[in-house]
């Protein structure tokens, strides 16, 4: 309602101070800016259109949109018209926080002068690219709560100064266009948040549902192939093994997709799954496959473990539990995760038959490689009487 009242009041004042044709042109230009700003594109992409329409309405030779920085300086972000010197582009020019344009951007009152290269209030701050201009008018750009910067127009030296009605046109148009861009910033931000929330939901579903089901299917296929090993011919055994390998590759691809989804925001740090939540999920999946829940013990808080180390720890736990499910025949399993001042420790112990002779040690090599990549080490102790214990450690900042 406040926005509507502001716009209606602005239209009323516009009609009182300008001749009908000019008021109609300003309203049409403002409506065009509002439509473009709220269309869903980046509001910054609308600035060139704002400058072009401002220059046309004020009958200026050059228009500039200047964006305000935190330190009060202004940076020219968009321009329309030809600069005085050939090859000189004002876009990117930075104006001092003490310049007239910067003071106007901080305040709420437009400023106009017949020759800004001669007036002592403006002359010290004239950029080289603008020295061929004389008549100058500048107005705040944005809203009272959100000061975006300033909108300025220029005419060539010797041209007629800007009349009061031209300054009114510029000020009214800048106020409306600034409001439209401020509203668009909020709309764009909400749309961006909605997109990121949806991406996060998809990533979470992929990680917590799809990956776990693929993993469980792979383990079941592997267990089945071992139970039927004596009844299958080599070709059938190879096909089952290949199916398990394809599932492993698919899991890796899905996890890569999850990482891409969670790191797609260039303005925010990538969000990764909480290590403790991942450990609980892996233990839960292993329990479904074993037919009983492994015991889980946690010491310390692993929330601040670096992303790279946490990724290695997740993979190591998954590999260790996979070995327990596939080979151990265990009746009890204990998973411990501890985080102290300088070390992350992970151990998986079972009371099974130990590592059977002839079982591939590819999984154990993966555990060792993960530990080495994280700067730590992995130790496996196994016997037919006491079962198997995998101890995996990695250094973490204290």
Buried (B, 14 or more C-beta within 10 A) or exposed (E): EEEEEBBEEBBEBBBEBBEEEBBEBBBEBBEBBBEBBBEEEEBBEBBBBBBBBBBBBBBBBBBBBBBBEEEBBBBBBBBBBEBBEEEBEBBEBEBEBEBBBBBBBBEEEBBBBBBBBEBEEBBEBBBEBBBBBBBBBBBBBBBEEEBBBBBBBBBBBEBEBBBEEBBBBBBBBBBBBBBBBBBBBEBBEEEEEEEBEEBBEBBBEBBBEBBBEBBBBBBBBBBEBBEEEEEBEEEEBEEBEEBBEEBBEBBEEBBEBBBEBBBBBEEEEEBBBBBBEBBBBBBEBBBEBBEEEBEBEBEBEBEEBBBEBBBBBBBBBBBBBBBBBBBBBBEEBBBBBBBEEEBBBBBBBBBBBBBEEEBEEEBBEBBBBBBEBBEBEBEBEBEEEEBBBBBBBBEBEE
